[in-house]
Amino acid sequence: MDAKREVTIDIHGMGVIEAKAYLLDFLDSSFSDYDSVKVIHGFKGGSALLNMVRNELNSKHVKNKILTLNNGITILVLK
């Protein structure tokens, strides 16, 4: 049984367009290397990145989005 492989990506300080492009590029190039991606987007400085990751980010490589108890983190479960 393979261990879960998770990578953490911190998009603090990025603009929404930049962060979305970065995440989509990462998913397209690295999705088969990981089971999940922990996205640290924050929320106290505003909810633009949180909303983008949870509501606007669409990728054929994402099977599910897990909304954690920490509103600054979303986990993307990959196919």
C-alpha positions in Angstrom: 0.0 0.0 0.0 1.4 3.4 -1.1 1.7 6.2 1.5 -0.4 9.3 0.7 1.7 11.9 -1.0 0.7 15.4 -0.3 2.3 18.6 -1.3 1.7 22.0 0.3 1.5 25.2 -1.8 1.3 28.6 -0.3 -0.3 31.3 -2.4 -0.2 34.1 0.2 0.6 37.4 -1.4 -0.4 36.4 -4.9 -3.1 38.1 -6.8 -6.1 35.9 -7.8 -5.2 35.7 -11.5 -1.6 34.8 -10.7 -2.5 32.3 -8.0 -5.1 30.6 -10.3 -2.6 30.3 -13.2 0.1 29.0 -10.8 -2.2 26.3 -9.4 -3.6 25.2 -12.7 -0.1 24.9 -14.2 1.1 23.0 -11.2 -1.9 20.6 -11.4 -1.4 20.1 -15.1 2.3 19.3 -14.7 2.5 17.4 -11.4 -1.0 15.9 -10.7 0.3 12.3 -11.1 3.0 12.8 -8.5 0.6 13.5 -5.6 -2.6 12.3 -4.1 -3.5 15.7 -2.7 -2.5 19.4 -2.6 -2.8 21.4 0.6 -3.4 25.0 -0.6 -2.6 27.7 2.0 -4.5 30.7 0.8 -5.3 32.5 4.0 -8.5 34.4 4.8 -7.9 37.1 7.3 -6.5 39.5 4.8 -9.6 39.0 2.6 -11.4 36.1 1.0 -10.5 36.5 -2.7 -8.0 33.7 -2.8 -10.2 31.5 -0.6 -13.1 32.0 -3.0 -11.0 31.4 -6.0 -9.7 28.0 -4.7 -13.0 26.8 -3.3 -15.4 28.1 -5.9 -13.7 29.1 -9.1 -10.8 26.7 -9.5 -11.8 24.0 -11.9 -9.3 21.4 -13.0 -9.8 18.0 -14.6 -7.3 16.6 -12.1 -9.2 17.6 -9.0 -11.6 15.0 -7.7 -12.7 16.7 -4.5 -12.1 19.8 -2.4 -11.9 19.4 1.4 -12.8 22.5 3.4 -10.7 22.3 6.5 -11.5 23.6 10.0 -8.8 26.2 9.3 -10.5 28.6 6.8 -7.1 29.5 5.4 -6.4 26.0 4.0 -8.2 23.9 1.3 -7.1 20.4 0.4 -7.5 19.4 -3.3 -7.9 15.6 -3.6 -6.5 14.6 -7.0 -7.7 11.9 -9.4 
